[in-house]
Amino acid sequence: GTKKSSISAWLMPGAAVAIVAICFGICYQNFAKDTIRNEQIVLAPANQSFIKPTQRQFECAKAYTAELRRLRPDCLPASCGRFVHDGIATEAEAAALLALAKRGFALGGGSGGATILDLHSGALSLGQKFVNVYTVDGRNGGRGFAPTESERRLYAGVVNRIRLAVAAAFKVSNAESLRLTKPTFFSRLTSAEARTQHDEYWHSHVDKDTYGSFHYTSLLYLANYGTDFTGGRFLFLDSNGTSTAFVEPRTGRVSAFTSGSENTHRVERVTNGQRFALTIAFTCDPAAAIDPSAMGG
């Protein structure tokens, strides 16, 4: 997979392969079929609300723990794992963020089933390349993309709430040691046929390997499994690439997990409709931190 690619490189017209590989973790390792085994855990069904988090804890990958001890011991989790929480962002907040995403997506669109919009760099899928949505007109003749001040505040507030929830769930001794990192991006996944291998968003990956700065990953879902789309469940995998647990997206739901190989995962291919989500990740490396309010810069 592509590791630690710079945001500036993403904005180059020739960087489409690198962007999709980064944003969807095309690692071609442990590919798992879409068959769901009966013995796997439904970590969070879409028809159930988790106002308090539902959580699974387990041992961290050794490499993950070693890196955090070197970077910031006060950023270590008490134990690794994953959680789902429906009480962090409201459905109204999720709807407002989805409206922001759709304004951006209207200026572009990937040629296959995956479209991404990075809020900080402005990288937007346009066919088989990427443009900077903040400075380049889109295919619909738009005049660029400009989040409102209220949208910026909403985004920064949601990011901070998720950061605090992640710190609490994993018992991080110093919540301030967790900082937002890039890429942070909206995704729209559909059942469209892949035009290139880089449109294949359903391959398994480890976030720490794919995105070098990620230490804690979260996803804020902006659409409902079973009504807005089918397929598209989030699958956690064992060392053999077999799905052992899955999350069904629900508007306003946050799914978060430690980013090491203890949480190898993939997205099930969407079979109908459109799956929208916002990926927000946190780093323990001060040099990799970004400002939640610094969109377009």
Steps between C-alpha positions, in 0.01 A plus 500: 500500500601863466648643818540854629433673168496876538181697453677727255575204277132413497411819324716424198297377201716190471446393861163324457645154562668616821186669630265208460759259634541714809137586556367150462800294606553290189753265660401176326562299814277236652216566256176364646194397309167668571362185660414570864552210738226420750740505797618855452394777737256771399674774693231758420185436295339799328163446670645537849616827659803508729463817705779361716793340315517129432863398517739209444850503651802287417878505481677753278736403220857521629616742231210734581581506871872549436440803276269671751745440785767669292282791388287575807447249780207708628322427170501121550166322537444292814412226251429498129161428353200658334175668596176627351312798644180667378506774762787720379348678198130562440317400186452871426874560521564202275244635252673840496838337435346288225363814336852646511641183344239494224581860403856395450417174324281693254819654360657165416450126530721197457480289186443182702308431817706716735511879534693683770519859617781598735395802704848624577685460172191542281579183305182393314455202268430613144484211256830317533691799638471745787447874515516752783135575571590830667665649190394305191159520336317169490333318215167672573639848449514572872718771643683289753417390850473719809382359834308757702623616838224302670604186308862552608392534863276194472779291353755613761252435780418149379871423459568609858213294641620192316857563621382515862286189455795309354725609787238394755419166338864394475597660834768722350662676795535834319214580261692803373766266357247392232503740207311502171711377208470482122337375291155581634246441227142443392439186296215402270493132407267348242453176310646644178742273320865570565666673207850427631633279779527812714121535503481176698436639845409163653851363559629436853759722663655624824466874552837538670667347194290687246493842666826545684381752759181321610492367857126515570248482215137607508219503248192717526227343288273728301255246354302197615576140416196320363309812394744743333721218373557125520833326535766733632534356848828563682675167558772423754723211396711237671858411400368272225296778341171352620235740623442462875288806583317770312338840547186606315516876429232725646468879459690668782670177611868515591715189466854531635795270549873488562678520166749213533488154344276386785222668300553383143180586314324573175173638364257256344418593142185713470227320305245781471465869589767735633704458819629826650751526785756737646837356603663683793827372646725602786874483538738490795773661291499880552675547166208337316224702668271735307257773609132397470414854388766518229294394200643580161846567630 
